[in-house]
Every structure is written in C-alpha cells, then in structure tokens.
Amino acid sequence: MIDFLVIGGGIAGASAAARLSDLGSVTLLEREEALAYHASGRSAAMFEETYGKPSTVVLNRASKDWHLNVNGSRDLPRGMMLLGQEGNELAFTTDMVSMQLRRLTLGEAAELFPIVDPNRVTQVGYHEDAWDIDTDAAIQRFIRHMRGNGGTVVTRADVSTIEKTPQGWRVSAGEDYEARQIINAAGAWADQIAQLAGVSPLGLQPMRRSMARVAAPDGHDVARWPMLFGPGENWYAKPDAGAVLISPADEEPVVPMDAWAVDMVLAEGIARYEEHVTTPVQRMIANWAGLRTFAPDRCLAIGASERDGFWWCAGQGGYGFQTAPAACQLLADLVANRVPELDKDTVLSLSPQRFSTN
C-alpha cells in the first residue's frame, strides 16, 4: 500500500512527489515515456515574482529563495523589457504598475536590446529582477529528492480506472496500484482524472501556447538580451542558446492533447515582434506548442477535493515552474494537517473548494 500516488509527471507532480516523500511512500505515474513531456517540457520559463494573479504572486515570492539559492537561477540573470507603441498607452501603463517596472529611455533600452526600433517604439519599461529557470534542473532536483526518500517513478502509465476502497484508492494504469491518497497533478488531463475518481471537475481549460525558435539577428550576441513582451502580453520573445524564442502569446482553448503550433498563429506573433525591431526575422529553426491549463479564475488549485484522500495540484497555467516550490509546500502542509506557511486568505483563494456549488 502506497501512502501517496501522484498522477502526472510535470513540474506540479514532480514537486508534489518530492515534498510528500518526506511524509510517506510515494509513487509517481506519468502517461508518457518521459517526465515533463507536455507543458513543463515546452516552457520558456522565467522567474518574475510580480507575474500573475495576487495568489500567484504570493506563491512566486514564497518560491523565490528556492529558485535563486537552491536551483541556481541567480546565476541566470535575464531582466524583462516591456515595449510600447503609440495606441497602446493604457495597456502599457497597466503592465508598468502591475509588474512594478521602471521606465527606460530609448537610449537605455538600446543598450540592453540593440535592435529596438526608435521610430516605432515610444515607451519602454524594465525590471532587472527576472531570471531564467533551468527547467530540467528543477524537475531533476525534485525527482532526486523523491527517489532519495525511496519514491519511484513509473512512465507509460496511462490511468484507466480509479476506484475507492476501504483503505484508500485502487488505480489501474497498466497495472494496479493501491494508495491511501491520490494527488491529481495531471495538468491538462486533471479534470478527466477527477471524473475517473468520482470527483467533481473544476472546469479546467487547456490553452494552446505556440513558440517559434528563430535565428539570432546577424552579428548580434543575444545571450544577455532581456525577455521582451508587448503590453497586455500579446507577444513575447526570449533569447535561447544563441537563438531567439518568439511567441504570439496565444491562448486557444483546446481539448487535452499533444499540442502543435499553427503556422498562421506563429506568423502573427513573429509579425508583432518585428513591429518593434530594426532587424526582421530571417529564418525559423523550429516551432512547437504546449498547453497552459487554467482554472476558471486563472488561479492555481491546491488542496482537498470533496472525496477523502483525493487532492488537487492543478491549474498551474503559465506559472507552474515559478510557483512550484511554494505550491508543493502548501500541498504537503495541507496533507499533513499542518498550519500552512502561507497566509490564510491565499490558502483559501487557492483551495479547490472555491468552486463548490454546495
């Protein structure tokens, strides 16, 4: 009998499994051949503590020390730059305030991002306290912790049935697993897993997010360029191993699936990026898409369901990596019936019970 059966091997499941392994035996089930196959493996992850809803920002800030001092993001400085144009002043000002950016002159912006177009960009915001996240290092650090406590990972384990038993739960995923408690960290498939267990779904919606990897502009070393984005996050770009990632920041509702990018959507995102620079994109190297799964209020769902022993760790949206350290700690505190380190209002705003109609 396993104490905790974690369903889902992305950052949500890996981090939850790590923290819960301090409390008992853990097995993590992943339906694909490898961990972090879907959203987590396709993320252009950044740590920016002011990014997201208020409850997300609390999680970000509670996760900051782990990212900077444990996982080494402090060694990966990036910075974030907001590029505004005539006509989007309101959205620009909103982002400046919500993300606590400071204004730069166009000259200062050009020192950080030399291909900014001074004829089309009219205002610039910047925040230096943003870092790249080494996503693979984060996943592997959590998995090592879990395995160090005797936990196991099972891949190609597609859950087909979940049954309540007097002792807990029986889960069929190629073979049967007996567990006292289940943690639903199945990302885009989390509502489906809940329904198999007779738990009310939360109304989670997977959204497709597309990405193009393009060649760096000729003659430029992009390694120290900041992450760039447009007001209202209608596009963003980020240096990546000598190339540049560009996303249209699309949010197309889809069913849970192995997502792929749509050419026209990518073209729109590249065009929006090109409206801000002096050097157009000359060559696409690769493209892909991932799923960002949101709860109806776009806040994470961490906590108990209405059925004893079934826990949610879902709805990470685009915030999974940066919130993971604090999110998994909150889950472990709740499972262990400890007073959470986070404040009461934040805990309530993250509770899946907020969607209860009873």
C-alpha positions as CSV (number, residue, x, y, z in Angstrom):
1,M,0.0,0.0,0.0
2,I,1.5,3.3,-1.2
3,D,0.9,6.4,1.0
4,F,0.8,8.8,-1.9
5,L,0.1,8.1,-5.6
6,V,0.9,11.2,-7.7
7,I,-0.7,11.3,-11.1
8,G,1.3,13.5,-13.6
9,G,5.0,13.9,-14.1
10,G,5.3,17.6,-15.0
11,I,6.6,20.2,-12.6
12,A,3.4,20.0,-10.5
13,G,3.7,16.3,-10.0
14,A,7.5,16.2,-9.6
15,S,7.5,18.9,-6.9
16,A,4.5,17.4,-5.1
17,A,6.1,14.0,-5.1
18,A,9.3,15.4,-3.6
19,R,7.6,17.2,-0.7
20,L,5.2,14.3,0.0
21,S,8.1,11.8,0.1
22,D,9.1,13.5,3.4
23,L,5.7,12.3,4.8
24,G,5.5,8.7,3.4
25,S,5.9,6.4,0.5
26,V,5.4,7.9,-3.0
27,T,4.9,6.6,-6.5
28,L,4.6,9.0,-9.4
29,L,2.7,7.9,-12.5
30,E,3.4,9.6,-15.9
31,R,1.4,8.6,-19.0
32,E,4.2,9.5,-21.5
33,E,7.6,7.9,-22.0
34,A,9.4,10.6,-20.0
35,L,8.7,13.2,-17.4
36,A,7.8,16.8,-18.3
37,Y,6.7,15.7,-21.8
38,H,3.9,18.2,-22.3
39,A,3.6,21.7,-20.8
40,S,6.6,21.5,-18.5
41,G,8.9,20.4,-21.2
42,R,7.9,23.1,-23.6
43,S,8.1,26.1,-21.3
44,A,10.1,29.2,-21.8
45,A,10.3,29.5,-18.0
46,M,11.2,32.7,-16.2
47,F,11.1,33.7,-12.6
48,E,9.3,37.0,-12.3
49,E,7.8,37.5,-8.9
50,T,5.1,40.0,-9.9
51,Y,3.7,37.9,-12.8
52,G,0.2,36.5,-12.3
53,K,-2.9,36.9,-10.1
54,P,-2.4,38.0,-6.4
55,S,-2.4,34.5,-5.1
56,T,0.2,33.5,-7.8
57,V,2.4,36.4,-6.8
58,V,2.3,35.2,-3.2
59,L,3.4,31.8,-4.4
60,N,6.1,33.4,-6.5
61,R,7.5,35.3,-3.6
62,A,7.5,32.3,-1.3
63,S,9.3,30.3,-4.0
64,K,12.0,33.0,-4.7
65,D,14.7,31.7,-2.3
66,W,14.5,28.2,-3.7
67,H,14.9,29.4,-7.3
68,L,17.7,31.8,-6.6
69,N,19.7,29.9,-3.9
70,V,18.8,26.3,-4.4
71,N,18.2,25.8,-8.1
72,G,20.7,28.4,-9.2
73,S,18.5,30.8,-11.1
74,R,20.5,33.7,-9.6
75,D,23.3,32.6,-12.0
76,L,20.9,33.1,-14.9
77,P,20.0,36.8,-14.9
78,R,17.7,37.9,-17.7
79,G,15.6,41.0,-17.0
80,M,12.2,41.8,-18.6
81,M,11.5,44.7,-21.0
82,L,8.1,46.0,-22.0
83,L,7.9,47.7,-25.4
84,G,5.0,50.1,-26.0
85,Q,3.9,51.8,-29.2
86,E,1.5,54.6,-30.0
87,G,-2.0,53.5,-29.3
88,N,-1.4,51.0,-26.5
89,E,-0.6,53.5,-23.7
90,L,-3.3,52.2,-21.4
91,A,-2.2,48.6,-21.6
92,F,1.4,49.7,-21.2
93,T,0.6,51.7,-18.1
94,T,-1.4,48.8,-16.6
95,D,1.6,46.5,-17.1
96,M,4.0,49.1,-15.7
97,V,2.0,49.3,-12.5
98,S,1.1,45.6,-12.0
99,M,4.6,44.3,-12.7
100,Q,6.4,47.2,-10.9
101,L,8.5,48.2,-13.9
102,R,10.6,51.3,-14.2
103,R,10.8,53.5,-17.3
104,L,13.8,53.5,-19.6
105,T,14.7,56.0,-22.3
106,L,15.0,54.6,-25.8
107,G,18.8,55.1,-25.5
108,E,18.9,53.0,-22.3
109,A,16.7,50.3,-23.9
110,A,19.1,50.1,-26.9
111,E,22.0,49.4,-24.6
112,L,20.2,46.3,-23.4
113,F,18.4,45.4,-26.7
114,P,20.3,47.0,-29.6
115,I,17.8,46.3,-32.3
116,V,14.9,48.1,-30.7
117,D,13.3,50.4,-33.3
118,P,13.2,54.0,-32.0
119,N,10.9,55.0,-34.8
120,R,8.1,52.7,-33.7
121,V,8.7,52.0,-30.0
122,T,7.5,55.0,-28.0
123,Q,7.9,53.8,-24.4
124,V,9.9,51.2,-22.5
125,G,9.5,49.6,-19.1
126,Y,12.1,47.3,-17.5
127,H,12.6,45.1,-14.5
128,E,16.1,43.7,-13.8
129,D,14.9,41.2,-11.2
130,A,13.9,38.5,-13.5
131,W,15.8,35.2,-14.1
132,D,15.8,32.3,-16.4
133,I,14.7,29.0,-14.8
134,D,16.6,25.9,-15.7
135,T,13.5,23.7,-16.1
136,D,15.3,20.4,-16.5
137,A,17.4,21.1,-13.4
138,A,14.3,21.9,-11.4
139,I,12.5,18.7,-12.4
140,Q,15.5,16.6,-11.7
141,R,16.2,18.2,-8.4
142,F,12.7,17.3,-7.2
143,I,12.8,13.8,-8.6
144,R,16.2,13.2,-6.9
145,H,14.7,14.3,-3.6
146,M,11.8,11.9,-4.0
147,R,14.0,9.0,-5.0
148,G,16.3,9.7,-2.1
149,N,13.3,9.1,0.1
150,G,12.6,5.8,-1.6
151,G,10.0,7.1,-4.1
152,T,9.5,5.6,-7.5
153,V,8.6,6.9,-11.0
154,V,6.6,4.8,-13.4
155,T,6.4,6.1,-17.0
156,R,4.0,4.9,-19.8
157,A,1.4,4.6,-17.0
158,D,-1.9,5.8,-18.5
159,V,-4.5,5.8,-15.8
160,S,-7.7,4.0,-17.0
161,T,-9.7,3.4,-13.8
162,I,-9.8,4.8,-10.3
163,E,-11.8,3.1,-7.6
164,K,-12.4,4.0,-3.9
165,T,-11.5,1.2,-1.5
166,P,-11.9,0.9,2.3
167,Q,-8.2,1.6,2.7
168,G,-8.0,4.4,0.1
169,W,-7.8,4.0,-3.7
170,R,-7.1,1.5,-6.4
171,V,-5.7,2.9,-9.6
172,S,-5.3,0.9,-12.8
173,A,-2.5,2.2,-15.1
174,G,-1.3,-0.9,-17.0
175,E,-1.0,-2.5,-13.6
176,D,-2.9,-1.9,-10.3
177,Y,-1.7,0.5,-7.6
178,E,-3.1,0.6,-4.1
179,A,-2.7,4.0,-2.4
180,R,-4.0,5.7,0.7
181,Q,-4.2,9.1,-1.1
182,I,-4.1,10.4,-4.6
183,I,-2.6,13.7,-5.8
184,N,-4.1,14.8,-9.1
185,A,-1.3,16.7,-10.9
186,A,-2.3,15.6,-14.4
187,G,-2.2,19.1,-16.0
188,A,-4.5,19.3,-19.0
189,W,-5.9,15.9,-18.1
190,A,-6.6,16.8,-14.4
191,D,-10.4,17.1,-14.8
192,Q,-10.5,13.7,-16.6
193,I,-8.6,12.1,-13.7
194,A,-11.0,13.6,-11.3
195,Q,-14.0,12.3,-13.1
196,L,-12.5,8.8,-13.1
197,A,-12.3,9.1,-9.3
198,G,-15.9,10.3,-9.0
199,V,-14.6,13.8,-8.0
200,S,-16.3,16.9,-9.4
201,P,-14.2,18.6,-12.1
202,L,-13.1,22.1,-11.6
203,G,-13.7,23.4,-15.2
204,L,-10.0,23.4,-16.1
205,Q,-9.4,24.7,-19.6
206,P,-6.2,23.8,-21.6
207,M,-5.0,26.6,-23.8
208,R,-2.5,26.2,-26.6
209,R,0.6,28.4,-26.5
210,S,2.8,28.4,-29.6
211,M,6.5,29.1,-29.9
212,A,9.0,29.7,-32.7
213,R,12.7,29.4,-32.4
214,V,14.4,31.8,-34.9
215,A,17.9,32.5,-35.8
216,A,19.6,35.4,-34.0
217,P,19.9,38.6,-36.0
218,D,23.2,38.7,-37.9
219,G,26.2,40.0,-36.0
220,H,24.4,40.0,-32.6
221,D,25.2,38.0,-29.5
222,V,21.7,37.6,-27.9
223,A,22.9,35.9,-24.8
224,R,22.3,38.9,-22.5
225,W,19.3,40.4,-24.1
226,P,16.3,40.7,-21.8
227,M,13.0,38.9,-22.2
228,L,10.7,41.2,-24.3
229,F,7.0,41.5,-24.3
230,G,4.2,43.7,-25.6
231,P,1.5,45.4,-23.5
232,G,-1.2,43.0,-22.4
233,E,1.3,40.2,-23.2
234,N,0.2,40.0,-26.9
235,W,3.6,38.6,-27.8
236,Y,6.9,37.9,-26.2
237,A,10.5,37.0,-27.1
238,K,13.4,35.5,-25.2
239,P,17.0,34.6,-26.0
240,D,17.6,30.8,-26.1
241,A,21.0,29.2,-26.6
242,G,22.2,31.6,-29.3
243,A,18.8,31.9,-31.0
244,V,15.5,33.7,-30.1
245,L,12.2,32.3,-29.0
246,I,9.1,34.2,-30.2
247,S,5.6,33.5,-29.1
248,P,2.3,35.2,-30.1
249,A,1.2,34.5,-26.5
250,D,-1.8,32.7,-28.0
251,E,-4.4,31.2,-25.7
252,E,-6.5,28.9,-27.9
253,P,-8.9,26.7,-25.9
254,V,-8.3,23.1,-26.9
255,V,-9.1,19.6,-25.5
256,P,-6.2,17.8,-23.7
257,M,-3.8,16.8,-26.4
258,D,-0.2,16.6,-27.6
259,A,-0.3,20.2,-29.0
260,W,1.3,21.5,-32.1
261,A,1.8,25.0,-33.4
262,V,-0.3,26.6,-36.2
263,D,1.7,28.3,-38.9
264,M,-0.6,31.3,-39.2
265,V,-0.6,31.9,-35.4
266,L,3.2,31.8,-35.4
267,A,3.4,34.2,-38.3
268,E,1.2,36.7,-36.4
269,G,3.4,36.5,-33.4
270,I,6.6,37.0,-35.4
271,A,5.0,40.0,-37.1
272,R,4.1,41.6,-33.8
273,Y,7.7,41.1,-32.7
274,E,9.0,42.6,-35.9
275,E,6.9,45.7,-35.4
276,H,9.3,46.6,-32.6
277,V,12.7,45.9,-34.1
278,T,15.0,47.1,-36.8
279,T,16.1,43.6,-38.0
280,P,13.3,41.3,-39.3
281,V,13.3,37.5,-38.7
282,Q,15.1,35.8,-41.5
283,R,14.9,32.1,-40.6
284,M,12.8,29.8,-38.4
285,I,14.8,27.0,-36.8
286,A,11.9,25.1,-35.1
287,N,8.5,25.5,-33.7
288,W,6.2,23.8,-31.1
289,A,3.3,24.3,-28.9
290,G,2.3,23.4,-25.3
291,L,-0.8,23.5,-23.2
292,R,-1.3,26.0,-20.3
293,T,-4.2,24.8,-18.2
294,F,-6.2,27.4,-16.2
295,A,-9.0,27.2,-13.6
296,P,-11.9,29.5,-14.4
297,D,-10.4,32.3,-12.2
298,R,-6.9,31.6,-13.5
299,C,-5.6,30.9,-10.0
300,L,-4.0,27.6,-9.1
301,A,-6.0,24.8,-7.4
302,I,-4.1,23.3,-4.5
303,G,-5.9,21.3,-1.8
304,A,-8.5,18.7,-0.9
305,S,-11.4,17.6,-3.0
306,E,-14.8,16.6,-1.7
307,R,-13.7,13.0,-1.6
308,D,-11.4,11.9,1.3
309,G,-7.9,11.2,0.1
310,F,-8.1,12.9,-3.3
311,W,-6.0,16.1,-3.6
312,W,-5.7,18.7,-6.4
313,C,-2.4,20.2,-7.5
314,A,-3.6,21.6,-10.8
315,G,-4.4,24.7,-12.9
316,Q,-0.8,26.0,-13.0
317,G,-1.4,27.8,-16.2
318,G,1.8,29.6,-17.2
319,Y,3.0,29.8,-13.6
320,G,4.0,26.2,-12.8
321,F,7.7,26.4,-12.6
322,Q,8.0,29.7,-10.7
323,T,5.3,28.7,-8.2
324,A,6.3,25.1,-7.7
325,P,8.4,25.3,-4.5
326,A,5.8,27.1,-2.5
327,A,2.8,25.3,-4.2
328,C,4.2,21.8,-3.2
329,Q,5.0,23.0,0.3
330,L,1.4,24.2,0.7
331,L,0.1,20.9,-0.6
332,A,2.3,19.0,1.9
333,D,1.2,21.2,4.8
334,L,-2.4,20.6,4.0
335,V,-2.0,16.8,3.6
336,A,-0.1,16.7,6.9
337,N,-2.7,18.8,8.6
338,R,-0.1,21.4,9.4
339,V,-0.8,25.2,9.6
340,P,0.4,26.4,6.1
341,E,3.3,28.8,5.9
342,L,1.2,30.9,3.5
343,D,-1.4,33.4,4.8
344,K,-5.0,32.2,5.3
345,D,-6.5,34.3,2.6
346,T,-4.1,33.0,0.0
347,V,-4.7,29.4,1.0
348,L,-8.5,29.9,0.7
349,S,-8.0,31.6,-2.7
350,L,-6.1,28.5,-3.9
351,S,-8.5,25.9,-2.4
352,P,-10.4,23.8,-4.9
353,Q,-13.4,24.2,-2.6
354,R,-13.9,27.7,-4.0
355,F,-15.6,26.1,-7.0
356,S,-18.0,24.1,-4.8
357,T,-21.7,24.6,-5.6
358,N,-22.9,23.0,-2.3
